[in-house]
Structure formats: structure tokens, C-alpha cells
Amino acid sequence: SKDGSKKENNNKKILIKLGSLDRRIIFLLVGLSVLLPLLYPEYVSLPIRPKPHSTKVFDELNKLDAGDKVLLSFEYGPSTMPEIHPMAIGVLRHLFAKNILIYGFALWPDGSFMSTKAFSQVAEELNKEYDTDYVNLGYKPGGEAVIKGIASDIRTMYTVDLKGNLINDLKMMEGIKNVEDFDFVVSFSAGDPGSKQWVQFATDPKNIPFTTGCTSIQVTDIVPYVENGQIRGILAGMPGAAEYEQLVEDELKRIGKETEPGEATGMMAAQSIAHVVIVIFIIFGNITYFLTRSKKRKGN
């Protein structure tokens, strides 16, 4: 019928217009799809389903009791901050909420800046005090040698903390000689020295529980250690960070503590929504191409 044909032509015109949108409009829509979830994560969010590796990390750290001592090693910088820093924030929130004592170290020079930023943010959120709830010893050059030093005698490597305080004057350093005095070790790693070196030179020989958060590109290198039981779970890139944030948020709600929305959760929403928008416009573009090509054929 004429009405049916007219309706079909109108639909085709709409599809052609959508597939022929000015690229500036497309860029604007993609930009908004990234920006809005980052600015308003509480309103634009997607469900997060934690995977077994992330759940394993959470369960292992959740077994710790108040007063236990955890060594956190910061091995990343600004270039990998979007993937790894949210993990550090999530782990700090989790451990501080359980009143666990935290000791910060850095195997990378930039790690000192990352640890300072993370400690400052979460300590303020949860009212934690320096040398009562945490200390930050900062960076020492040497890579593997630093790990070996921490495994045998921390004071051979560190004499002062990141603030310039003498190690022997810190209350939290009383009775701490080497890695065996910690109940757990966590590495936030973007490369070497990092997770593998902790396993090889400290946690495995000394039989200290160990877990790690790393960039997505490192996962294939680290997973064999996880499958072998040398590393207890793994937070794999931004998805792992978002999954851990969800687990921590649920746990803190359970014990009656509120926390701010996690950064990785917002970034995952932004990434996912942006991908959907891009795919939709690719589909419209292909439909437009085939419709306009068929018109040209008919014209010929």
C-alpha cells in the first residue's frame, strides 16, 4: 500500500539521518557518555558482579583481625594510576574499617606520591592517625635488594620514614624487624620490581600471605602464581578495582559504615556506556551505507 511504502521510506530517511550525523555531534555524545558517569557516579552506574579472583582477595583480607599488621607496597605511577590507585583506595578503606595497622612502602619513586595521596584521602575519611593507625616509610632505590632487605631486616634499608621521623622513634615500628612480623603483604604493581619479586624474595620463602592488584596487561604473567597458591587472588586492572570497591561498599554497609562511591566503578560505567554509544553509531553508519548504496543502484 501507499501508506506502508511511505512509512518505510520515512523510516529509511530517519536511519540515513542518524547514520549521517555531523561528526561533531557524535564526538559530543561520546564525550557526554564518558563525562556524566565520572561526574555523577551515584546516578549513572552499572551493576558490578565480582569475579572469583577479586572475591578471593576480599575474603583473604577480611579474615584479618583488628590490630593485625599489613604491609602495602606501592609500585605504580601517574601513567597507571587510573587502573591501580582505586585498588589502593579500596584496600585502605577495607583495612582501616577493620582497624588493621598499615605499613606503607614504595619500590618505585612515584610510589611515594601515590601512597601519600591514598593515605591522606582515606585517613581523613575514616579519622585515622599517623603512627597510630598507619606509617609510610616511602621509597628506597634498589628494587629486589630492597625486598630482600625488608625480608631480613627493615632497619638495614630504612632509618627514617617518609616524613623524616626516625624509625626507632615510631610507636608502630616497635617489634617490627622484617617481613615475618607482618600478617599479610599487598602489592599494587604496574611492573618490575613488583608482585613477582615479592613472591620470589620475601613472601614465598618466608611463608607470608600475599596478594596483589596489577594492570590488566600484567594479568597473564601473574595468574600462574595465583593458580599455584603463591598469590591469594588478584585484582586485575580497572574491572578488578571496581569489583573490589563493590565488595568493600557492601561490607561497610553491613557493619554500618558509609563510604564514598569508588572511582573505578564510575570509570567502568563511563567506559561501558561510551562503548555502547560508539557501537550504536557504527551500526547506524553501516545501515546508512547499505541504504544509500541500494538507492544509487536503483538510480543507475
C-alpha positions, 0 to 999 in steps of 0.5 A: 500500500501507499501508506506502508511504502511511505512509512518505510521510506520515512523510516529509511530517511530517519536511519540515513539521518542518524547514520549521517550525523555531523561528526561533531555531534557524535564526538559530543555524545561520546564525550557526554557518555564518558563525562556524566558517569565520572561526574555523577557516579551515584546516578549513572552506574552499572551493576558490578558482579565480582569475579572469583579472583577479586572475591578471593582477595576480599575474603583473604583480607577480611579474615584479618583481625583488628590490630593485625599488621599489613604491609602495602607496597606501592609500585605504580605511577601517574601513567597507571594510576587510573587502573591501580590507585582505586585498588589502593583506595579500596584496600585502605578503606577495607583495612582501616574499617577493620582497624588493621595497622598499615605499613606503607612502602614504595619500590618505585619513586612515584610510589611515594606520591601515590601512597601519600595521596591514598593515605591522606584521602582515606585517613581523613575519611575514616579519622585515622592517625599517623603512627597510630593507625598507619606509617609510610616509610616511602621509597628506597632505590634498589628494587629486589635488594630492597625486598630482600632487605625488608625480608631480613631486616627493615632497619638495614634499608630504612632509618627514617620514614617518609616524613623524616621521623626516625624509625626507632622513634615510631610507636608502630615500628616497635617489634617490627624487624622484617617481613615475618612480623607482618600478617599479610603483604599487598602489592599494587604493581604496574611492573618490575620490581613488583608482585613477582619479586615479592613472591620470589624474595620475601613472601614465598620463602618466608611463608607470608600471605600475599596478594596483589592488584596489577594492570590488566596487561600484567594479568597473564604473567601473574595468574600462574602464581595465583593458580599455584597458591603463591598469590591469594587472588588478584585484582586485575586492572580497572574491572578488578578495582571496581569489583573490589570497591563493590565488595568493600561498599557492601561490607561497610554497609553491613557493619554500618559504615558509609563510604564514598562511591569508588572511582573505578566503578564510575570509570567502568560505567563511563567506559561501558556506556561510551562503548555502547554509544560508539557501537550504536553509531557504527551500526547506524553508519553501516545501515546508512551505507547499505541504504544509500548504496541500494538507492544509487543502484536503483538510480543507475 
